[in-house]
Amino acid sequence: MKRVSQSATLRERLDHYAEPFVSGRCRLWLGHKRGGYGLLRWQGRHQQAHRLAYIEHVGPIPEGLDALHRCDVRACINHEHLFLGTDADNAADSVAKGRRSKTGPRGERNSFAKLTASKVLAIRDDPRSQPVIAAAYGVAQSTVSRIKRRKTWKHLVNGRS
């Protein structure tokens, strides 16, 4: 993508590196990204494009607040999709929309999970001793114990999450 002039205004820079604005639709950032969020060099430093879009179209972001996405699309810079909130507001929004639980992703959605839902259900039904089951699935005996006592993977009810 061709660079925009250093003398360009913030709005010109945002327009250059993003899809055209269409009211109500996500306006995706096409320039450089980190972690899915658009980045733009502005006032001598890299800043998140959605924050700059909020500042340009709505106004300043007070200290302690962030520009949050209603649409949950990190690359979106449509100011209509942005609202101000704290880190706690962002976490609550994520939980309310089902993107995560209060304690983090559950089951297979947790990046540290070694088991799948089907394996957990099989462990629950497995009549063998816990050490034998643990060895068969490559987990600790305490993991098998917590699964059988429904202390972990408790979101699985009757085989469904």
BELRA-V643427 format. One line per field, one symbol per residue. phi: phi as a letter, one per 20 degrees, with the letter a starting at -180 (. if undefined). burial: 1 if it has 24 or more other C-alpha atoms within 12 Angstrom, else 0. A space follows every 50 residues. Layout:
phi = ???
burial = ???
This chain:
phi = .ffegfeffgffffffecfffcgndfdefdefccmnefccfblnbfcfff ffffgfedqfdfgndcedefemdgefcfffedbeaegfffffffffemfa efdofdlffffefdddgffffffgefeffffffgffdmcfffffgfffel eclffeclnce
burial = 00000000010011111100000001111111000011111100000111 11111000000000011111010111111111110000010010000000 00000110000000101011101100000100110000000011101100 00100100000
